[in-house]
Amino acid sequence: MDYFKPSELENFTSQVLTEVGVEQDKAKIVAEALIKADLEGLGSHGISRLSTYIARITDNRINNKPDIKISELSPTALLVDGDNGLGHLVAYEGLQEGIKLAKKQGIAAVAINNSNHNGTSAYYCQLACEENMMLMAGTNSPPGIAPWGGKDAFFGTNPIAFGFPYAKGQSPVIVDMSTSTVARGKIILADKQGEKIPDGWALDSEGNMTNDPKEALNGGTVLPLGGAKGAALALTIEILTGVMTGAAISPHVKNIYDTNLTGGANVGHFFLLMDMTPFENGVGFQNKLDTLITLMKEVDLISENSPIRYPGERRQQEAALRSKEGIPLSKTIQTELEQLGEKVGVSFKAYQY
């Protein structure tokens, strides 16, 4: 592993995107979202995805200059047509409009279609929490999970996230998880790096447990979180993000890693925003939340080496550490980025720590 300055990885990412026609201000939004994932220790959703995004832009499966259209369905609901743009950009713009509406109406629902993979849902939760908003976020994805009792991939890993603003200086409370045992991106990253995957992550095409990421990705399935409960949750997210938005439903969401396909993925996202100001004024939301977190951390520990942390706290701690020490990238990812840089005329080696 070598370590890289976050700011320089972000600059590299932004420049690469600009070289393939993404407008500079839009490229910065996508770059920030990707490197934020790496900063927080989620390399499966960070710069390791960049080469695939660029490939899909260059073969016209992702629109580098989308005409994103936002329409009002009701006083509290928006519909966003992402015009097949980069998912981070489409989701960001939809979220910003949702925040404006929630500040006006107290609550806002944002249904997004015609989008692409949008990274970590935690990123959007953080943006909402900065505006004193609670956010529930979901997205669908290409088939990865079998319905409970089946062996063929049907639902996507369909992550769901919740973000709650916390006191100034504290990380928001953010729960971000796939409805599968593990995010599919971690299996993709393991495959790239030639690593095996742990027991309990995935099945092969015959329904047998596998440690081979290729078997999991090529005709196999990722196991749902908590068995039947995870499969039911995947269905719930599919209704919110595929059915309610008008996007493709998971069996029809195209996989950007499949080079044999054409056309857009038509991924769907769903945001539900709530302004927390009335709850702060009415019941002292922040004080109550602080009391809850304090009581939780006072529970006797199993091990002194494993303190209790609330969801979102680890992200903040990891980001602080990596801001100082740099973001680790494997040799495999470095080589991939060097080759990508050569293709578009942006030197990657210049950005090493």
Secondary structure as GFF3:
##gff-version 3
##sequence-region A 1 353
A	DSSP	beta_strand	2	4	.	.	.	ID=ss1
A	DSSP	alpha_helix	6	19	.	.	.	ID=ss2
A	DSSP	alpha_helix	24	39	.	.	.	ID=ss3
A	DSSP	three_ten_helix	43	45	.	.	.	ID=ss4
A	DSSP	three_ten_helix	47	49	.	.	.	ID=ss5
A	DSSP	alpha_helix	50	58	.	.	.	ID=ss6
A	DSSP	beta_strand	69	74	.	.	.	ID=ss7
A	DSSP	beta_strand	77	81	.	.	.	ID=ss8
A	DSSP	alpha_helix	87	105	.	.	.	ID=ss9
A	DSSP	beta_strand	107	115	.	.	.	ID=ss10
A	DSSP	alpha_helix	121	130	.	.	.	ID=ss11
A	DSSP	beta_strand	133	139	.	.	.	ID=ss12
A	DSSP	beta_strand	160	164	.	.	.	ID=ss13
A	DSSP	beta_strand	173	177	.	.	.	ID=ss14
A	DSSP	alpha_helix	184	192	.	.	.	ID=ss15
A	DSSP	beta_strand	202	203	.	.	.	ID=ss16
A	DSSP	beta_strand	209	210	.	.	.	ID=ss17
A	DSSP	alpha_helix	213	217	.	.	.	ID=ss18
A	DSSP	beta_strand	221	222	.	.	.	ID=ss19
A	DSSP	alpha_helix	228	238	.	.	.	ID=ss20
A	DSSP	pi_helix	239	243	.	.	.	ID=ss21
A	DSSP	three_ten_helix	250	252	.	.	.	ID=ss22
A	DSSP	beta_strand	267	275	.	.	.	ID=ss23
A	DSSP	alpha_helix	277	283	.	.	.	ID=ss24
A	DSSP	alpha_helix	285	297	.	.	.	ID=ss25
A	DSSP	alpha_helix	313	325	.	.	.	ID=ss26
A	DSSP	beta_strand	327	329	.	.	.	ID=ss27
A	DSSP	alpha_helix	331	344	.	.	.	ID=ss28
A	DSSP	three_ten_helix	349	351	.	.	.	ID=ss29
###
